[in-house]
Amino acid sequence: MRLKIMRKINLIAIIILPVIFLTSCLNIEPVKVGTVQDFSIGKITSKDVTVFFTVPIENPNKFSFKITKVHLEISLGKQKAGLINKINKVVIPAHSKDVHKFETKINFSELGSDITQLAPLFMKNKANVKLKGYIKVRSFPISKKINVENESLIKLLKL
């Protein structure tokens, strides 16, 4: 009985110690998230709007990662437009400097915004877009939360 317990402990130690050693030696460089470049509006309903936007992301690391969670407040002009909490699956390759296209729904009901106040902004050619919040990324076995706060004047495109 004692021998079985000792074997299990040794097996667990043999598995866990290399994982700890290998992950502690990883040199994780910061991922750079740029400002929103293009912003286009898809379907608009009374509760939400589907939007498409592109963002340059530079990953200098030796491993790829995927975006697992998003929590971003978006403002158009000085008006809070909504909350981005769902996003299409995006994988960022290792050693990349690419512009990635995102598709998401901005939920108006979570921030209590009135879509009629935002309608004039959608009709204009350009708008000041501000994103504030965080993005969680994951690459086995590492998970990291990246704070995002940027503002840019972008051209609004219609689909």
Residue frames as a rotation matrix with the C-alpha (Angstrom) as fourth column:
MET 1
0.570 0.822 0.000 0.00
0.822 -0.570 0.000 0.00
0.000 0.000 -1.000 0.00
ARG 2
0.519 -0.458 -0.722 2.77
0.099 -0.806 0.583 2.45
-0.849 -0.374 -0.373 0.93
LEU 3
-0.530 -0.765 0.367 4.67
0.413 0.145 0.899 1.50
-0.741 0.628 0.238 -2.18
LYS 4
-0.070 0.610 0.790 1.68
0.991 -0.051 0.127 2.43
0.117 0.791 -0.600 -4.39
ILE 5
0.852 0.381 -0.360 1.37
0.457 -0.876 0.155 5.81
-0.256 -0.297 -0.920 -2.70
MET 6
0.114 -0.906 -0.408 5.10
0.045 -0.405 0.913 6.49
-0.992 -0.123 -0.006 -3.11
ARG 7
-0.558 -0.287 0.778 4.93
0.730 0.275 0.625 5.55
-0.393 0.918 0.056 -6.81
LYS 8
0.412 0.794 0.448 2.00
0.896 -0.443 -0.039 7.94
0.168 0.417 -0.893 -7.34
ILE 9
0.772 -0.193 -0.606 3.87
0.157 -0.865 0.476 10.75
-0.616 -0.463 -0.637 -5.58
ASN 10
-0.306 -0.951 0.050 6.98
0.207 -0.015 0.978 10.09
-0.929 0.310 0.202 -7.68
LEU 11
-0.315 0.270 0.910 4.92
0.945 0.178 0.274 10.01
-0.088 0.946 -0.311 -10.88
ILE 12
0.773 0.634 -0.004 3.25
0.634 -0.773 -0.010 13.32
-0.010 0.005 -1.000 -10.02
ALA 13
0.476 -0.685 -0.551 6.63
-0.007 -0.630 0.776 14.87
-0.879 -0.366 -0.305 -9.19
ILE 14
-0.490 -0.678 0.548 8.12
0.522 0.275 0.807 13.60
-0.698 0.682 0.219 -12.46
ILE 15
0.004 0.587 0.809 5.27
0.981 -0.160 0.111 15.21
0.194 0.794 -0.577 -14.41
ILE 16
0.863 0.478 -0.165 4.95
0.505 -0.831 0.232 18.50
-0.026 -0.283 -0.959 -12.49
LEU 17
0.328 -0.801 -0.500 8.61
0.310 -0.409 0.858 19.43
-0.892 -0.437 0.114 -11.98
PRO 18
-0.591 -0.574 0.567 9.55
0.727 -0.074 0.683 19.61
-0.350 0.816 0.461 -15.69
VAL 19
0.212 0.744 0.634 6.42
0.865 -0.445 0.234 21.65
0.456 0.498 -0.738 -16.44
ILE 20
0.875 0.065 -0.479 7.31
0.361 -0.746 0.559 24.14
-0.321 -0.663 -0.677 -13.69
PHE 21
-0.043 -0.988 -0.150 10.94
0.416 -0.154 0.896 24.25
-0.908 -0.024 0.418 -14.82
LEU 22
-0.507 -0.159 0.847 10.09
0.860 -0.023 0.510 24.77
-0.062 0.987 0.149 -18.49
THR 23
0.459 0.751 0.475 7.46
0.749 -0.614 0.248 27.46
0.478 0.242 -0.845 -17.90
SER 24
0.747 -0.231 -0.623 9.68
0.363 -0.644 0.673 29.37
-0.557 -0.729 -0.398 -15.47
CYS 25
-0.326 -0.943 0.059 12.40
0.503 -0.121 0.856 29.60
-0.800 0.309 0.514 -18.13
LEU 26
0.125 0.437 0.891 10.08
0.987 -0.149 -0.065 31.10
0.104 0.887 -0.450 -20.73
ASN 27
-0.784 -0.332 -0.524 10.86
0.360 -0.932 0.053 34.67
-0.506 -0.147 0.850 -21.63
ILE 28
0.098 0.915 0.391 7.50
0.984 -0.030 -0.176 36.29
-0.149 0.402 -0.903 -22.31
GLU 29
-0.925 -0.380 0.008 7.73
0.370 -0.897 0.242 39.57
-0.084 0.227 0.970 -24.15
PRO 30
-0.353 0.849 -0.394 4.81
0.018 -0.414 -0.910 42.00
-0.935 -0.328 0.131 -24.07
VAL 31
-0.319 0.401 0.859 2.30
0.939 0.254 0.230 41.79
-0.126 0.880 -0.458 -26.90
LYS 32
-0.854 -0.028 -0.519 1.65
0.019 -1.000 0.022 45.15
-0.520 0.008 0.854 -28.55
VAL 33
-0.063 0.911 0.407 -1.95
0.948 0.182 -0.260 45.99
-0.311 0.369 -0.876 -29.42
GLY 34
-0.915 -0.319 0.248 -2.30
0.396 -0.830 0.392 48.97
0.081 0.457 0.886 -31.76
THR 35
-0.588 0.729 -0.351 -5.17
-0.357 -0.623 -0.695 51.35
-0.726 -0.283 0.627 -32.30
VAL 36
0.170 0.764 0.622 -8.33
0.477 0.489 -0.730 50.55
-0.862 0.421 -0.281 -34.24
GLN 37
-0.827 -0.546 -0.134 -7.73
0.117 -0.401 0.909 51.13
-0.550 0.736 0.395 -37.96
ASP 38
-0.757 0.641 -0.128 -11.01
-0.285 -0.147 0.947 50.36
0.588 0.753 0.294 -39.72
PHE 39
-0.788 0.604 0.120 -14.47
0.011 0.209 -0.978 50.23
-0.616 -0.769 -0.171 -38.25
SER 40
-0.776 0.580 -0.248 -17.50
-0.375 -0.108 0.921 49.08
0.507 0.807 0.301 -40.20
ILE 41
-0.506 0.713 0.485 -21.07
-0.672 0.026 -0.740 48.61
-0.540 -0.701 0.466 -39.12
GLY 42
-0.966 0.231 -0.117 -23.05
0.120 0.798 0.591 45.49
0.230 0.556 -0.798 -39.91
LYS 43
-0.165 0.976 -0.143 -26.51
0.523 0.210 0.826 44.67
0.836 0.062 -0.545 -38.60
ILE 44
-0.910 -0.031 0.413 -28.16
-0.288 -0.668 -0.686 47.12
0.297 -0.743 0.599 -36.17
THR 45
-0.132 0.888 -0.440 -30.96
0.620 0.421 0.663 46.04
0.774 -0.185 -0.606 -33.83
SER 46
0.571 0.417 0.707 -32.55
-0.241 -0.738 0.630 47.74
0.785 -0.530 -0.321 -30.82
LYS 47
0.984 -0.174 0.024 -30.35
0.038 0.344 0.938 45.71
-0.172 -0.923 0.346 -28.44
ASP 48
0.185 -0.980 0.072 -27.02
0.228 0.114 0.967 45.52
-0.956 -0.162 0.244 -30.24
VAL 49
0.789 -0.077 -0.609 -25.01
-0.589 -0.375 -0.716 46.27
-0.174 0.924 -0.341 -33.34
THR 50
0.652 -0.619 0.437 -22.64
0.610 0.771 0.183 43.96
-0.451 0.147 0.880 -35.20
VAL 51
0.795 -0.463 -0.391 -19.37
-0.550 -0.823 -0.143 45.70
-0.256 0.329 -0.909 -35.99
PHE 52
0.710 -0.681 0.177 -16.17
0.696 0.641 -0.325 44.78
0.108 0.354 0.929 -37.77
PHE 53
0.870 -0.493 -0.009 -12.84
-0.488 -0.863 0.133 46.39
-0.073 -0.112 -0.991 -36.94
THR 54
0.620 -0.748 -0.239 -9.17
0.444 0.585 -0.679 45.80
0.647 0.315 0.694 -37.59
VAL 55
0.878 -0.410 0.247 -6.36
-0.439 -0.487 0.755 46.13
-0.189 -0.771 -0.608 -35.06
PRO 56
0.300 -0.845 -0.444 -2.63
-0.386 0.318 -0.866 45.61
0.872 0.431 -0.231 -35.57
ILE 57
0.902 -0.067 0.427 -1.18
-0.377 0.364 0.852 43.11
-0.212 -0.929 0.303 -33.08
GLU 58
0.192 -0.918 -0.348 2.51
-0.656 0.143 -0.741 42.37
0.730 0.370 -0.575 -32.73
ASN 59
0.959 0.066 0.275 3.48
-0.245 0.681 0.691 39.09
-0.142 -0.730 0.669 -31.07
PRO 60
0.267 -0.943 -0.199 7.28
-0.873 -0.149 -0.464 38.91
0.408 0.298 -0.863 -30.60
ASN 61
0.115 -0.180 0.977 7.08
-0.785 0.586 0.201 35.63
-0.608 -0.790 -0.074 -28.65
LYS 62
-0.799 -0.534 -0.278 8.08
-0.599 0.658 0.457 32.14
-0.060 0.531 -0.845 -29.77
PHE 63
-0.797 0.580 0.170 4.57
0.536 0.808 -0.244 30.82
-0.278 -0.103 -0.955 -29.30
SER 64
-0.617 0.695 0.370 1.15
-0.009 -0.476 0.879 31.60
0.787 0.539 0.300 -30.70
PHE 65
-0.895 0.417 -0.159 -1.84
0.202 0.062 -0.977 32.39
-0.398 -0.907 -0.140 -28.52
LYS 66
-0.446 0.820 0.358 -5.58
0.589 -0.031 0.807 32.77
0.673 0.571 -0.470 -28.79
ILE 67
-0.757 0.307 0.577 -7.89
-0.527 -0.809 -0.261 35.39
0.387 -0.501 0.774 -27.40
THR 68
-0.741 0.433 -0.513 -10.13
0.534 0.843 -0.060 33.74
0.406 -0.318 -0.856 -24.81
LYS 69
0.159 0.804 -0.573 -12.01
0.964 -0.252 -0.086 36.60
-0.214 -0.538 -0.815 -23.14
VAL 70
-0.652 -0.278 0.706 -12.77
0.491 -0.864 0.113 40.22
0.578 0.420 0.699 -23.94
HIS 71
0.294 0.721 -0.627 -14.23
0.935 -0.354 0.032 42.98
-0.199 -0.596 -0.778 -21.77
LEU 72
-0.801 -0.582 0.145 -14.00
0.597 -0.753 0.277 46.34
-0.052 0.308 0.950 -23.52
GLU 73
0.262 0.803 -0.535 -16.12
0.513 -0.586 -0.627 49.46
-0.817 -0.110 -0.566 -23.18
ILE 74
-0.517 -0.386 0.764 -16.38
0.856 -0.254 0.451 51.23
0.020 0.887 0.462 -26.51
SER 75
0.127 0.496 -0.859 -17.11
0.365 -0.829 -0.424 54.93
-0.922 -0.260 -0.286 -26.89
LEU 76
-0.133 -0.077 0.988 -17.92
0.972 -0.205 0.115 56.74
0.194 0.976 0.103 -30.13
GLY 77
0.079 0.054 0.995 -17.15
0.037 -0.998 0.051 60.42
0.996 0.033 -0.080 -29.75
LYS 78
-0.726 -0.288 0.625 -17.91
-0.567 -0.264 -0.780 61.27
0.390 -0.920 0.029 -26.13
GLN 79
0.271 0.934 0.232 -20.87
-0.957 0.236 0.169 58.87
0.104 -0.268 0.958 -25.97
LYS 80
-0.606 -0.378 0.699 -20.50
-0.497 0.867 0.038 55.40
-0.621 -0.325 -0.714 -24.48
ALA 81
-0.291 0.458 -0.840 -21.62
-0.904 0.156 0.398 53.05
0.313 0.875 0.368 -27.22
GLY 82
0.778 0.598 -0.190 -21.67
-0.509 0.779 0.367 49.72
0.368 -0.189 0.911 -25.44
LEU 83
0.194 -0.648 0.737 -19.74
-0.760 0.376 0.531 46.78
-0.621 -0.662 -0.419 -24.13
ILE 84
0.259 -0.216 -0.942 -17.75
-0.722 0.605 -0.337 44.25
0.642 0.767 0.001 -26.14
ASN 85
-0.004 -0.268 0.964 -17.76
-0.878 0.462 0.125 40.96
-0.479 -0.845 -0.237 -24.27
LYS 86
0.467 0.086 0.880 -17.99
0.248 0.942 -0.224 38.43
-0.849 0.323 0.419 -27.10
ILE 87
0.156 -0.510 -0.846 -15.63
-0.857 -0.496 0.141 38.22
-0.492 0.703 -0.514 -30.02
ASN 88
0.889 0.110 -0.445 -14.95
-0.366 0.754 -0.546 35.79
0.275 0.648 0.710 -32.84
LYS 89
0.750 -0.641 0.163 -12.12
0.339 0.585 0.737 33.30
-0.568 -0.497 0.656 -32.24
VAL 90
0.824 -0.562 -0.075 -8.76
-0.429 -0.530 -0.732 34.79
0.372 0.635 -0.677 -33.14
VAL 91
0.713 -0.701 -0.029 -5.37
0.609 0.597 0.522 33.04
-0.349 -0.390 0.852 -33.07
ILE 92
0.818 -0.535 -0.211 -2.29
-0.566 -0.814 -0.132 35.27
-0.101 0.228 -0.968 -33.07
PRO 93
0.824 -0.518 -0.230 0.68
0.349 0.784 -0.513 33.42
0.446 0.343 0.827 -34.65
ALA 94
0.504 -0.753 -0.424 4.19
0.586 -0.063 0.808 33.44
-0.635 -0.655 0.409 -33.17
HIS 95
-0.512 -0.827 -0.234 6.60
0.447 -0.488 0.749 36.15
-0.734 0.279 0.620 -34.37
SER 96
-0.145 0.551 0.822 3.88
0.973 -0.071 0.219 38.07
0.179 0.831 -0.526 -36.18
LYS 97
-0.740 0.066 -0.670 3.08
0.089 -0.977 -0.194 41.70
-0.667 -0.203 0.717 -36.97
ASP 98
-0.746 0.528 0.406 -0.32
0.593 0.249 0.765 41.36
0.302 0.812 -0.499 -38.55
VAL 99
-0.727 0.671 0.145 -3.50
-0.687 -0.712 -0.148 43.37
0.004 -0.207 0.978 -38.77
HIS 100
-0.906 0.422 -0.021 -6.36
0.421 0.897 -0.135 41.21
-0.038 -0.131 -0.991 -37.49
LYS 101
-0.552 0.809 0.202 -10.03
-0.458 -0.497 0.737 41.64
0.696 0.314 0.645 -38.35
PHE 102
-0.956 0.288 -0.055 -12.49
0.182 0.437 -0.881 41.22
-0.230 -0.852 -0.471 -35.51
GLU 103
-0.389 0.916 0.096 -16.24
-0.106 -0.148 0.983 40.74
0.915 0.372 0.154 -35.61
THR 104
-0.892 0.103 -0.440 -18.25
0.452 0.221 -0.864 41.44
0.008 -0.970 -0.244 -32.50
LYS 105
0.129 0.950 0.286 -21.59
0.618 -0.302 0.726 42.58
0.776 0.083 -0.625 -31.19
ILE 106
-0.917 -0.292 0.272 -21.77
0.006 -0.692 -0.722 45.73
0.399 -0.661 0.636 -29.11
ASN 107
-0.219 0.849 -0.482 -24.50
0.881 0.384 0.276 45.32
0.419 -0.364 -0.832 -26.53
PHE 108
-0.426 0.126 0.896 -26.33
-0.081 -0.992 0.101 48.58
0.901 -0.030 0.432 -25.78
SER 109
0.568 0.823 -0.031 -28.48
-0.049 0.072 0.996 47.27
0.822 -0.564 0.081 -22.94
GLU 110
0.326 -0.489 -0.809 -25.55
0.880 0.469 0.071 46.54
0.344 -0.735 0.583 -20.61
LEU 111
-0.746 -0.635 -0.203 -24.50
0.666 -0.701 -0.256 50.20
0.020 -0.326 0.945 -20.49
GLY 112
0.035 0.877 -0.479 -27.95
0.722 -0.354 -0.595 51.69
-0.691 -0.325 -0.645 -20.86
SER 113
-0.837 -0.380 -0.393 -27.03
0.010 -0.730 0.683 53.61
-0.546 0.568 0.615 -24.03
ASP 114
0.341 0.937 -0.080 -29.76
0.041 -0.100 -0.994 54.94
-0.939 0.336 -0.073 -26.26
ILE 115
-0.212 -0.459 0.863 -29.17
0.822 0.394 0.412 53.99
-0.529 0.796 0.294 -29.90
THR 116
0.690 0.525 0.499 -30.90
0.714 -0.609 -0.346 57.16
0.123 0.594 -0.795 -31.09
GLN 117
0.805 -0.480 -0.349 -28.06
-0.234 -0.797 0.557 59.21
-0.545 -0.367 -0.754 -29.54
LEU 118
-0.149 -0.926 0.348 -25.50
0.039 0.346 0.937 57.13
-0.988 0.154 -0.015 -31.45
ALA 119
0.468 0.434 0.769 -27.30
0.716 0.323 -0.618 57.22
-0.517 0.841 -0.160 -34.82
PRO 120
0.968 -0.123 -0.219 -25.81
-0.217 -0.846 -0.487 60.60
-0.125 0.519 -0.846 -35.90
LEU 121
0.123 -0.983 0.137 -22.30
-0.679 0.018 0.733 59.23
-0.723 -0.183 -0.666 -35.25
PHE 122
-0.087 -0.105 0.991 -22.98
0.394 0.910 0.131 56.24
-0.915 0.402 -0.038 -37.52
MET 123
0.804 0.478 0.354 -23.98
0.513 -0.255 -0.820 58.62
-0.301 0.841 -0.450 -40.34
LYS 124
0.686 -0.614 -0.391 -20.68
-0.590 -0.783 0.195 60.54
-0.425 0.097 -0.900 -40.21
ASN 125
0.725 -0.497 -0.476 -17.62
-0.271 0.428 -0.862 59.55
0.633 0.754 0.176 -42.19
LYS 126
-0.353 -0.900 -0.255 -15.21
0.078 0.243 -0.967 59.65
0.932 -0.361 -0.015 -39.20
ALA 127
0.797 0.561 0.225 -15.53
-0.193 -0.115 0.974 59.09
0.572 -0.820 0.017 -35.47
ASN 128
-0.280 -0.836 0.472 -13.29
-0.811 -0.057 -0.583 59.11
0.514 -0.546 -0.662 -32.44
VAL 129
0.630 0.465 -0.622 -13.30
-0.153 0.860 0.487 55.52
0.761 -0.211 0.613 -31.11
LYS 130
-0.231 -0.664 0.711 -12.09
-0.910 -0.111 -0.400 54.75
0.344 -0.739 -0.579 -27.59
LEU 131
0.452 0.269 -0.851 -11.57
-0.007 0.955 0.298 51.23
0.892 -0.129 0.433 -26.24
LYS 132
-0.307 -0.521 0.797 -11.01
-0.849 -0.227 -0.476 50.65
0.429 -0.823 -0.373 -22.52
GLY 133
0.772 0.537 0.340 -10.86
-0.634 0.682 0.363 47.33
-0.037 -0.496 0.867 -20.70
TYR 134
-0.220 -0.871 0.439 -8.94
-0.733 0.445 0.515 44.10
-0.644 -0.209 -0.736 -21.04
ILE 135
0.521 0.222 -0.824 -8.31
-0.721 0.631 -0.285 41.12
0.457 0.743 0.489 -23.28
LYS 136
0.299 -0.429 0.852 -7.35
-0.586 0.622 0.519 37.69
-0.753 -0.655 -0.066 -21.92
VAL 137
0.354 -0.282 -0.892 -5.05
-0.822 0.361 -0.440 35.55
0.446 0.889 -0.104 -24.03
ARG 138
0.560 -0.121 0.820 -3.99
-0.497 0.743 0.449 31.96
-0.663 -0.658 0.356 -23.57
SER 139
0.299 -0.522 -0.799 -1.21
-0.679 0.472 -0.562 29.74
0.670 0.711 -0.213 -24.79
PHE 140
0.944 0.187 -0.271 -0.93
0.031 0.769 0.639 26.44
0.328 -0.612 0.720 -22.95
PRO 141
-0.089 0.613 -0.785 -0.13
0.925 0.342 0.162 26.57
0.368 -0.712 -0.598 -20.02
ILE 142
-0.820 -0.358 -0.447 0.08
0.509 -0.814 -0.281 30.37
-0.263 -0.458 0.849 -19.76
SER 143
0.269 0.891 0.366 -2.81
0.915 -0.355 0.191 32.81
0.300 0.283 -0.911 -19.48
LYS 144
-0.741 -0.569 -0.358 -2.32
0.641 -0.758 -0.121 36.59
-0.202 -0.319 0.926 -19.46
LYS 145
0.473 0.867 -0.153 -4.58
0.815 -0.497 -0.299 39.60
-0.335 0.017 -0.942 -19.07
ILE 146
-0.645 -0.650 0.401 -3.70
0.759 -0.604 0.242 42.55
0.085 0.460 0.884 -21.32
ASN 147
0.043 0.624 -0.780 -5.10
0.526 -0.678 -0.514 45.94
-0.850 -0.388 -0.358 -20.38
VAL 148
-0.417 -0.065 0.907 -6.29
0.884 -0.262 0.387 48.00
0.212 0.963 0.167 -23.33
GLU 149
0.391 0.537 -0.748 -6.86
0.538 -0.792 -0.287 51.73
-0.746 -0.290 -0.599 -23.37
ASN 150
-0.756 -0.638 0.146 -6.53
0.495 -0.411 0.765 53.50
-0.429 0.651 0.627 -26.68
GLU 151
0.356 0.815 -0.457 -8.27
0.253 -0.555 -0.793 56.18
-0.899 0.167 -0.404 -28.65
SER 152
-0.764 -0.615 0.195 -8.13
0.352 -0.145 0.925 56.90
-0.540 0.775 0.327 -32.35
LEU 153
0.009 0.701 -0.713 -9.93
-0.610 -0.562 -0.559 58.83
-0.792 0.440 0.422 -35.06
ILE 154
-0.730 -0.253 0.635 -11.08
0.217 0.795 0.566 56.31
-0.648 0.551 -0.526 -37.62
LYS 155
-0.681 0.501 -0.534 -13.02
-0.723 -0.343 0.600 56.27
0.117 0.794 0.596 -40.85
LEU 156
-0.227 0.705 0.672 -16.40
-0.338 0.590 -0.733 54.57
-0.913 -0.394 0.105 -40.55
LEU 157
-0.889 -0.065 -0.454 -17.07
-0.451 0.301 0.840 52.12
0.082 0.951 -0.297 -43.35
LYS 158
0.075 0.961 0.265 -20.48
-0.850 0.201 -0.487 50.77
-0.522 -0.189 0.832 -44.26
LEU 159
-0.844 -0.295 0.447 -21.02
-0.083 0.897 0.435 47.13
-0.529 0.330 -0.781 -45.27
